[in-house]
C-alpha cells in the first residue's frame, strides 16, 4: 500500500522559483511486522465481539431509505450529456477541456519514481 503525489516546492534562495517534488510513502517499505491480510482484522473483531467497525441494522436501513430515492431518480432521469467514463481511464474528456480553457492541464504521475 502506498500514497504518492507531487507538489510544488520553493527552491531555496531569494527568487520565487518553484520545482516539482515527488512524494512517496510506501507502507511496505516501512512496516516493522507483517500486517493482517484482507479480512483478518475484521474477523478478529467478530471473534472478540468488537462492533466498532460494523453498522447497526437500523443504520443500514436508514441509509438505504435515504439513498434509494436518489438512485431511483437517477435511473429514470438519465442525462445523455452526463460525462460518464470507463473505470480504466483517467476520466471524461470534459475534465481536460474544463481546465484547458484556463491554460492548465492534468498530468499523471509516472509509474515509478
Residue pairs with C-beta under 8 A, 6 or more apart in sequence:
1 26
1 27
1 28
2 24
2 25
2 26
2 27
2 28
3 24
3 25
4 22
4 23
4 24
4 25
4 109
4 113
5 23
5 109
6 20
6 21
6 22
6 23
6 109
7 20
7 21
7 23
8 18
8 19
8 20
8 21
9 18
9 19
9 20
9 21
10 16
10 17
10 18
11 17
11 18
11 19
22 109
22 113
24 113
27 35
36 44
42 53
45 51
45 52
45 53
45 54
55 63
83 92
83 93
83 94
83 95
84 92
85 91
85 92
90 106
90 108
95 106
96 105
96 106
99 105
99 106
